Amino acid sequence: MALTSAQKNQIIKDFQLFEGDTGSPEVQASLLTASIQELTDHLKTHKRDNHSRRGLLKQVSKRRRLLKFLQNRSEDRYKKLIEKLGLSK
């Protein structure tokens, strides 16, 4: 259910701004998006798992705050990230 370290490393490598970057909003939002997708798949089969549903909602709101921060900081970086992640905004 959780992301493996290989998956995390690949996501970080794809979205990092410079070598060793793990804390930029782009990397954080992309990691959250991957985790949200896995939790969504889990909840499709386990409809009554309310503990995981709460975690999913917390992750979605955290990603929304990160994207809002990035949008206020740099509109073009925000648009690139939204397009790359396939999110609708």
N, CA and C of each residue as an Amber inpcrd file, in Angstrom:
protein
   267
   0.8200000  -1.1830000   0.0000000   0.0000000   0.0000000   0.0000000
   0.8700000   1.2540000   0.0000000   1.9730000   1.2380000   0.6750000
   2.8660000   2.3970000   0.6930000   3.8170000   2.3360000  -0.5020000
   4.3780000   3.4760000  -0.8280000   5.3410000   3.5350000  -1.9220000
   6.6500000   2.8830000  -1.4920000   7.2670000   2.1590000  -2.3870000
   8.5710000   1.5780000  -2.0890000   9.6380000   2.6530000  -2.2440000
  10.7940000   2.3990000  -1.6990000  11.8690000   3.3890000  -1.7950000
  12.3230000   3.5690000  -3.2420000  12.2470000   2.5180000  -4.0420000
  12.6130000   2.6470000  -5.4590000  11.6320000   3.5590000  -6.1810000
  10.3400000   3.4240000  -5.8760000   9.3400000   4.2890000  -6.4880000
   9.5410000   5.7370000  -6.0580000   9.8190000   5.9380000  -4.7690000
  10.0540000   7.2920000  -4.2670000  11.2690000   7.9170000  -4.9340000
  12.3470000   7.1470000  -5.0390000  13.5630000   7.6600000  -5.6690000
  13.3250000   8.0470000  -7.1220000  12.5300000   7.2540000  -7.8390000
  12.2300000   7.5560000  -9.2350000  11.4070000   8.8340000  -9.3510000
  10.4290000   9.0010000  -8.4740000   9.5970000  10.2070000  -8.4930000
  10.4430000  11.4320000  -8.1760000  11.2940000  11.3200000  -7.1600000
  12.1710000  12.4290000  -6.7830000  13.0850000  12.7910000  -7.9470000
  13.6340000  11.7650000  -8.6060000  14.5330000  11.9950000  -9.7470000
  13.8060000  12.7070000 -10.8910000  12.5340000  12.3690000 -11.1010000
  11.7750000  12.9720000 -12.1960000  11.4020000  14.4240000 -11.9230000
  11.1710000  14.7900000 -10.6560000  10.6220000  16.1060000 -10.3500000
  11.5940000  17.0560000  -9.6560000  12.8060000  16.6090000  -9.3470000
  13.7250000  17.4890000  -8.6220000  14.2000000  18.6370000  -9.4990000
  14.4340000  19.7690000  -8.8660000  14.8830000  20.9630000  -9.5770000
  16.3900000  20.9680000  -9.7680000  17.1130000  20.3580000  -8.8220000
  18.5520000  20.2370000  -8.8790000  18.9480000  18.9560000  -8.1630000
  20.1780000  18.5490000  -8.3060000  20.6640000  17.3020000  -7.7060000
  20.5320000  17.3720000  -6.1830000  19.9040000  16.3660000  -5.6040000
  19.7400000  16.3040000  -4.1560000  18.5100000  17.0210000  -3.6410000
  17.6670000  17.5150000  -4.5280000  16.4660000  18.2450000  -4.1270000
  15.3740000  17.2620000  -3.7350000  14.9670000  17.2990000  -2.4620000
  13.8700000  16.4450000  -2.0130000  12.7780000  17.2470000  -1.3370000
  12.9640000  18.5430000  -1.1520000  12.0150000  19.3250000  -0.3870000
  11.2730000  20.3780000  -1.1640000  11.5140000  20.4920000  -2.4510000
  10.8000000  21.5030000  -3.2220000   9.3220000  21.1290000  -3.3140000
   8.4520000  22.1100000  -3.5090000   7.0260000  21.8150000  -3.6040000
   6.6880000  20.8350000  -4.7250000   7.4590000  20.8850000  -5.8160000
   7.2080000  19.9680000  -6.9290000   7.4110000  18.5140000  -6.5000000
   8.5010000  18.2580000  -5.7950000   8.8010000  16.8990000  -5.3500000
   7.7750000  16.4480000  -4.3240000   7.4670000  17.3090000  -3.3640000
   6.5120000  16.9380000  -2.3280000   5.1370000  16.6560000  -2.9120000
   4.6790000  17.4910000  -3.8290000   3.3640000  17.3010000  -4.4320000
   3.3210000  16.0410000  -5.2860000   4.4120000  15.7370000  -5.9760000
   4.4250000  14.5350000  -6.8050000   4.4240000  13.2670000  -5.9500000
   5.1390000  13.2870000  -4.8270000   5.1140000  12.1420000  -3.9150000
   3.7260000  11.9660000  -3.3170000   3.1030000  13.0560000  -2.9470000
   1.7420000  12.9720000  -2.4150000   0.7640000  12.4590000  -3.4630000
   0.9380000  12.8770000  -4.7010000   0.0550000  12.4230000  -5.7730000
   0.1610000  10.9160000  -5.9720000   1.3710000  10.3920000  -5.9480000
   1.5510000   8.9440000  -6.0960000   0.9170000   8.2000000  -4.9280000
   1.0860000   8.7130000  -3.7310000   0.4960000   8.0900000  -2.5560000
  -1.0280000   8.1690000  -2.5950000  -1.5510000   9.2910000  -3.0560000
  -3.0010000   9.4700000  -3.1760000  -3.5710000   8.4710000  -4.1830000
  -2.8700000   8.2550000  -5.2790000  -3.3400000   7.3010000  -6.2810000
  -3.3860000   5.8850000  -5.7190000  -2.3700000   5.5150000  -4.9360000
  -2.3670000   4.1790000  -4.3410000  -3.4790000   4.0310000  -3.3140000
  -3.6880000   5.0490000  -2.5010000  -4.7640000   4.9800000  -1.5110000
  -6.1330000   4.9360000  -2.1770000  -6.2870000   5.6530000  -3.2750000
  -7.5510000   5.6340000  -4.0040000  -7.8470000   4.2360000  -4.5300000
  -6.8260000   3.5760000  -5.0790000  -7.0060000   2.1990000  -5.5520000
  -7.3560000   1.2620000  -4.3990000  -6.7110000   1.4640000  -3.2600000
  -6.9910000   0.6360000  -2.0850000  -8.4440000   0.8190000  -1.6350000
  -8.9070000   2.0610000  -1.6440000 -10.2610000   2.3250000  -1.1600000
 -11.3380000   1.8690000  -2.1440000 -10.9740000   1.6400000  -3.3860000
 -11.9500000   1.0930000  -4.3320000 -12.3250000  -0.3390000  -3.9680000
 -11.3690000  -1.0770000  -3.4160000 -11.6670000  -2.4650000  -3.0320000
 -12.0850000  -2.5820000  -1.5690000 -11.6110000  -1.6670000  -0.7190000
 -11.9410000  -1.7020000   0.7080000 -12.7480000  -0.4550000   1.0490000
 -14.0260000  -0.4910000   0.7050000 -14.8630000   0.6980000   0.7860000
 -15.0960000   1.1800000   2.2180000 -14.9970000   0.3070000   3.1880000
 -15.3070000   0.6920000   4.5660000 -14.0760000   1.0320000   5.4030000
 -12.9360000   1.1520000   4.7720000 -11.6980000   1.4540000   5.4860000
 -11.6250000   2.9580000   5.7610000 -12.2950000   3.3730000   6.8340000
 -12.4050000   4.7980000   7.1320000 -11.0990000   5.3900000   7.6480000
 -10.2360000   4.5910000   8.2530000  -8.9540000   5.0970000   8.7210000
  -8.0810000   5.5180000   7.5330000  -8.0600000   4.6980000   6.5060000
  -7.2950000   5.0530000   5.3090000  -7.9420000   6.2210000   4.5740000
  -9.2650000   6.2920000   4.6140000  -9.9640000   7.3990000   3.9710000
  -9.5840000   8.7310000   4.6240000  -9.4600000   8.7300000   5.9460000
  -9.0540000   9.9420000   6.6620000  -7.6350000  10.3490000   6.2610000
  -6.7310000   9.3610000   6.1620000  -5.3770000   9.6450000   5.7180000
  -5.3430000  10.1920000   4.3070000  -6.2010000   9.6570000   3.4530000
  -6.2960000  10.1410000   2.0760000  -6.7340000  11.6000000   2.0500000
  -7.7410000  11.9410000   2.8280000  -8.2260000  13.3200000   2.8610000
  -7.1670000  14.2810000   3.3930000  -6.3850000  13.8300000   4.3710000
  -5.3090000  14.6670000   4.8900000  -4.2410000  14.9010000   3.8240000
  -3.9210000  13.8500000   3.0580000  -2.9140000  13.9900000   2.0040000
  -3.4090000  14.9030000   0.8830000  -4.6780000  14.7860000   0.5400000
  -5.2400000  15.6370000  -0.5150000  -5.1880000  17.0970000  -0.0910000
  -5.5290000  17.3770000   1.1690000  -5.5000000  18.7690000   1.6120000
  -4.0760000  19.2970000   1.7170000  -3.1280000  18.4350000   2.0880000
  -1.7240000  18.8650000   2.1400000  -1.2130000  19.1800000   0.7390000
  -1.5790000  18.3390000  -0.2340000  -1.1710000  18.6030000  -1.6140000
  -1.7950000  19.8950000  -2.1210000  -3.0530000  20.1310000  -1.7650000
  -3.7250000  21.3600000  -2.1850000  -3.0150000  22.5940000  -1.6210000
  -2.5840000  22.5230000  -0.3510000  -1.8580000  23.6440000   0.2440000
  -0.5070000  23.8560000  -0.4490000   0.1900000  22.7720000  -0.7660000
   1.4680000  22.8870000  -1.4700000   1.2810000  23.5190000  -2.8560000
   0.2460000  23.0930000  -3.5600000  -0.0060000  23.6430000  -4.8910000
  -0.4020000  25.1100000  -4.8130000  -1.1650000  25.4650000  -3.7930000
  -1.5340000  26.8680000  -3.6200000  -0.3000000  27.7120000  -3.3250000
   0.6020000  27.1920000  -2.4920000   1.8540000  27.8850000  -2.2040000
   2.6610000  28.0880000  -3.4800000   2.7660000  27.0230000  -4.2820000
   3.5400000  27.1140000  -5.5210000   2.8900000  28.0740000  -6.5100000
   1.5710000  28.0790000  -6.5580000   0.8670000  28.9880000  -7.4550000
   1.1190000  30.4400000  -7.0650000   1.1310000  30.7270000  -5.7740000
   1.3980000  32.0900000  -5.3160000   2.8530000  32.4780000  -5.5500000
   3.7520000  31.5120000  -5.4800000   5.1800000  31.7650000  -5.6000000
   5.5940000  31.9040000  -7.0620000   5.1680000  30.9420000  -7.8980000
   5.5920000  30.9460000  -9.2980000   4.5080000  30.2770000 -10.1560000
   3.8000000  31.0970000 -10.9080000   2.6790000  30.6140000 -11.7120000
   3.1180000  29.6240000 -12.7950000   4.2550000  29.8700000 -13.4550000
   4.6730000  28.9790000 -14.5330000   5.1330000  27.6230000 -13.9950000
   5.8320000  27.5960000 -12.8500000   6.2150000  26.3130000 -12.2450000
   4.9700000  25.5310000 -11.8450000   3.9650000  26.2400000 -11.3440000
   2.7030000  25.6130000 -10.9580000   2.0150000  24.9790000 -12.1710000
   1.9410000  25.7130000 -13.2610000   1.2780000  25.1990000 -14.4610000
   2.0120000  23.9910000 -15.0330000   3.3480000  24.0290000 -15.0210000
   4.1310000  22.8910000 -15.5010000   3.8780000  21.6520000 -14.6500000
   3.8310000  21.8560000 -13.3410000   3.6210000  20.7260000 -12.4310000
   2.2340000  20.1310000 -12.6030000   1.2240000  20.9660000 -12.7020000
  -0.1480000  20.4890000 -12.8870000  -0.2550000  19.6700000 -14.1710000
   0.3690000  20.1740000 -15.2210000   0.3440000  19.4700000 -16.5130000
   1.0830000  18.1280000 -16.4230000   2.2370000  18.1400000 -15.7620000
   3.0480000  16.9320000 -15.6700000   2.3720000  15.8610000 -14.8040000
   1.6820000  16.2950000 -13.7380000   1.0120000  15.3430000 -12.8480000
  -0.3430000  14.9000000 -13.4030000  -0.8710000  15.6580000 -14.3620000
  -2.1620000  15.3090000 -14.9350000  -3.3300000  15.6950000 -14.0370000
  -3.1450000  16.7470000 -13.2510000  -4.2060000  17.2230000 -12.3850000
  -5.0210000  18.2740000 -13.1050000  -6.2750000  18.3960000 -12.7430000
  -7.1000000  19.4280000 -13.3610000  -7.2360000  20.5950000 -12.4100000
  -6.9690000  21.7590000 -12.9010000  -7.0820000  22.9810000 -12.1020000
  -7.4800000  24.1070000 -12.9900000
